[in-house]
């Protein structure tokens, strides 16, 4: 696959491999649109990780319910 480049010709940073496909698409869109510093890329990574975790939690709640019974009720 050819390497993506910014409007200045610099190679765009690849999406972290552990992100979901949807978050990887978001990453590619953002880094292609904005010239981000290393710190801003870290913030983007953290935000997309949090979005993925939220999606995972939402799926788990949908599957198992919002509450569970234990020995205390």
PyMOL commands that set and color helices and strands:
alter all, ss='L'
color gray80, all
select helices_A, chain A and resi 21-33+38-64
alter helices_A, ss='H'
color red, helices_A
deselect
rebuild
show_as cartoon
